[in-house]
C-alpha cells in the first residue's frame, strides 16, 4: 500500500491520456523533498494528495513543533482566489464572520453554512488586498462558491494546484525566517500577512498556524516551492528545523483546542445521516455569528434555532483523569446514560493532562456539566481493560503559549 | 433615507391582476396598502391595448376561463363591473380540412361535427376529466401542502383530498392515480378516435408550456385547465367585453374602493432589507417607502444578495423560458373560417388538426427552432365587442405555439419568417385573410418579456409542469407565498397555482399574510 512502483511508461497516446491511475495519489510541489525524508513511508490521503502521517518519528516530530521549528506541507489544502469589486460583499454573504472588519493584510478563521445553517466547512480567509482574497478550506466548494457569486461582480477560481503552502511552526520559526532573509517579518503580528520577495517571485507569509505556537504560513507559486523549502531548511539548520507529518500536527492542534472538519464534526455536504449535521453553535463556532452584520448564508436558520432553542449538540473540551487517551470513547452521564462521543484525544505533553474534544447532546455539556464520564477501552495484550474515567469540562485552548502572540516574536 | 416613517402596512410590487387581487384583499382586511406598478397602466399581461389605430385587443391573455370564484366573491367583482352570463360562454372550434368540430357550452357539454360513437366516447371522457380535475381543484385556493412542516390546516386539506379521492370510488380512484402523470396523447388514444377532437385536447393540455402531447405528464395541463371555472361552470370560457382590461378594471375598482393606493409608472429599484427582514422599497426615482409587509407580485427571481445560496440555486433552476407567441391582426373585414358558422366565430378557434400535428409542431422547439406549421388558438374579440375595432373591421388575437424563447437564429431574423408560417396556416382555414391584414403585431416570448416585464416571456411565469407545481412552485421549501426574507411575500403567477387570469396566487398570498398577521 505504501509502495510506489514505477510502471514503464507507454507511448500509446490513449494509454497516456488515461495514465492517472498510475499515480493514485498526487504529489505536492514539495514531494521530492518530502519523499526523500519519508523514512516511515507512512502516507495518507489528504484531498487526493499523498501526505505523510509521519516522516521519521512522530514523537520527535511533535517536539520539533514545541521546541524547534517544524515544516509541514499544507499544499493539499483547498485554496480559492476570490477577486473583484464585490469580493468583500460576496464573502460577507458566504461566510459567517464580518468580512467588512477584516482589513487588507489580515487573516481570520471563519466558517460557512448552507441555507439550513449547517456548517459546510471551516477555514481561513486571507485578505490580500481590498479586492483580493484567498479562502483556504478542508473540502472543495467550487460549485457552491460559484452559485453564491450570482449577483456579485467577483471571480472565484480554485488555485490549489497553482499555489504551494508551508506551515513553519515552533519557537524558532521566527528566527528561521529572519535568518532566511525575509526582512520585516518581525513586524507581523498574529493574523497579519505580508508579501516578500523569493526567487524572482513573491511569497505571502502570514503569522498563522494550526499549533497554538509561534508560527507562520507561507504561500508561494508552485514552481518556486522547492527553492523556498531549501531556503528555509538551510536557514534553519542550526535552529533544529525538521519536516513533520500530520500525526504530530494533530497533537499540537488538539492542545491548541482547534477543531478539524470531518474529524470533530461532519461537514454538511458529506453527512449522510440527517442528525450528523451541525450548526456553528453546536461545534463551538457560535462566536463567529454576527446578527448585526449583513445577510449571510444560514442566518435565518441559525437565528431561528437560537430563538427556538433547537440547538441539539455542543462541542466541549474535556480533561479526563488518568493518562490513557480517550479517543472515540463514549461519554456518559452518571456512568450510565450515553450523552456524547470523544472525537479527538491525547495525553498532552505540554499541558501534562489527558485532554479531549467531545460532542455532547444538550443539555449535557451546556446546562448539565457535572458527573460526566468516559469509557476507555484500553487494549492490554489482546484483552480490553474497560476504564470508566471522570471527565471535566474545561475551557479551550488546553495550552496557552505567550510566545504565540509576543511582539516582537522572540528569538529562540 | 428620505422618509423613514412607517407609511404603509403593505406595499405590493406589481400591478398585474394578481398584485391587484392581493392588494384588494389585504386592504379589505383593514391594512393600508400601496400598490406600485412599473408600467403606465396596471393590468400587466391582462391589459387591453391598442395595437393599431382603432384596434384594441387583450394584450396577452385573451380568454377568461379560470377567474377563481373566491376572487369574484371576496372582491365583489360583479358589483364592480364584471359581467359573467351563461350567454357569454363561447364554444371551442377544432378547425380542420375535414370540417370543424365544435365543443359547445362548458368545454363540450355538447359536441357537434363528430360521429355518434365519438360523441358518446367524448361524453364519457369529458365527465372523467372533470371528475379528476375536481379532485385537484381544492388545491387551487390554498397554500400547497408542506410535507416537511405540516400544519393542521394543511393536514385537513390533504384529508379532504383523500376523501375526494375516496368518493371517486375504487375503480375511478385507481384510474385517477394511473393516469395522473400520463401523457395526454396516449390517454386520448385510449378513449377517442377523432383526430380533430384529440388534436384540440392535445393542444389544450400543452398550451403555454414546453411540452408536446407525447411528453410525460402532459395530461396535467388539461387538468389544470379544467380545474378552472367561470360563472360556476368548470371548463367554461368567455371573451370579456372590453377585453381582459375590463376584468382588470373591475379588480382595480374593488382595490380602490377597499382603499388601495395605486401608483403607476413607479418601478421599484430594490426591496430594502434590514437584518433579514423586508422593510420597504426604494423606487427607481429614489423614493424610499417603508412598510411592515412587502408583497412581490412580479416574477419570483429578484435580489440574490439577501437570501441564501441554496435558495438562489433553486430559483436559478426554475424553468421559465416561454414557448408561446401572441399574434394580433388588424383586419379590414371579418374573416370567414371554412365551415364555421357566424355564432361560432365568437368562439375559440383552434388550429391543431391532430395530436401528431401538435407533437410535430413541438419537436423543433426543443432545438431552438419555431414550428414551421404552428398550432394556435384564435379569437376574434370584435365579434363579441364591436367597439374593439373600427366599424366593419375586425381584430384577430391568437396564441401561437411553438415559439422558443431562445430562438437559435435570433428573433430579429426569425420573426418575419415565423409570421409568414402563421399566416400560411391561417390562410388554409380562412382563405383570403392575408389580403385583409392592415397591421400585424407578433409578440415573441422575447417581446413579451420586454414589454410585460416577465422574465423568459413565459405564459405562466415559469413552466407549469409537475416538478414546478404545488409545493415545488416557485421552489421547494418556499411554496407557501413566504420567502426566506421575513416580511416579504410572493403573490404572482410564479407561485402556486400558477398562471392564467385566476387571481388565485394573489388571493392565496393575501390570505397567508392575513393568517400570519404580518
Interface residues (C-beta under 8 A of the other chain):
Chain A: X89 X93 X94 X114 X115 X116 X144 X147 X148 X150 X151 X152 X291 X292 X295 X297 X298 X299 X300 X303
Chain B: X273 X275 X276 X303 X304 X305 X306 X307 X308 X309 X310 X311 X312 X313 X316 X484 X486
